Amino acid sequence: MIEVDRALDGNGVTSLAGHRLKIGPELAGAKVTLRLDGHLVHVVHHDLLAKTLPSPLPADQRTTIRGARIATTQLPAPAPGPISVQRKVPRDGVIMVARQRLRIGTVYAGKIVTIHVEDTHFRVTCDGAELSLHPRDSQHPVRRWKAKIHAPKL
């Protein structure tokens, strides 16, 4: 396992051996440790596992990374659980989370669903039952947490 320290720019992006890694705006401007483990890159910030991404580097290129060193400590514990947000499902059955459309289904129109936002996917639940699992296409941050519930029209 190899690790390297990097500073993130104002958008939460850093470079690793010529590849751009989008870490996320929540860590913009911070200094992080990137730990390369197999086919994954673990992002460590303040001794917490902040994020895990697929590695853009093949194993043979890892030894040529500037500032790389052998990891001497265990991988820290992950940050507490995934982010959970709520959305009210509209008539068409499609909700938006982090700029991504998720098709829930018209069967659930009018119900409030909970979306667990993880690094690589969205897990949708309603009343404790898992409805669907959607791949996460981008790393846009979540900007709205609660469902918009409008008063009924009179």
Order of alpha helices (4+ residues) and beta strands (2+ residues): beta-beta-beta-beta-beta-beta-beta-beta-beta-beta-beta-beta-beta
